[in-house]
Amino acid sequence: MMGAALGLAFGLALILTNPAVVSLLNHGGDSAAVALVLTLVTTFAIGATLTGIVFMIAEDKEF
């Protein structure tokens, strides 16, 4: 959940601060915006999940 929220926040920040992204989204329509947001949310969610797995494995192997 944390990764998905961060991906969504990053996507919003990217859209608000980068005029090139806004231009691409204006020409691409609603499907382009949905694809951008879903890609960012999924990428951040997978990254957070993998990081959590690495932390759990490292915690089990305390030296």
N, C-alpha and C positions, 0 to 999 in steps of 0.2 A: 504494500500500500504506500509506503514511504517513497519508493522509487517511482510509482505512478504519479504521485502528487508532485514530486520534483520534476518529472518530465513534463507534466502539464504546466507547471509554473515556468519552466524554462521555455516551453513553446510560446506561452503568452508573452514572456519578456522578449523573445526573438521576434515575434510579430510586431510588438510595439516599438522596438528600437532599430530594426533593420528595414529600411525602405525597399531594398531589393526583394526581400521576402514578401513584403506587402504587394509589390508589383506582380510577382509571380502568382500569388494567391488571387489577385484580382483577375488575372487572365485565365487562371485555371478553374475558377468557380468553386462551388461548395465541395465537390469531391476532392479537390486539391487540398483544401483546408482540413478536411477530415483525414485524408491520407497523411498529411504532415503531423497532425496531432497524434494520431494512432501510432505512427512510427516512433515519434519521440517518447510517448508514454510507454510503449512496449520495450523500447531500448533501455530506458532508465529502470523499468521494473525488472527486466531480466538482469541487468547489472547489479541492482540492489539484492536480488535473490542470490546470485552467485557470490556476492560479497558476504552475505549472511552465511552461506554454506561454508565458505572458506574460514570465517571466524569460528563457526561451530566445530569444524575439524581441527583447527588450531587450538581451540580451548580443550578438546579432548586429549591432545598430545602435549600436556604441560610437562616441561622438562624440569 
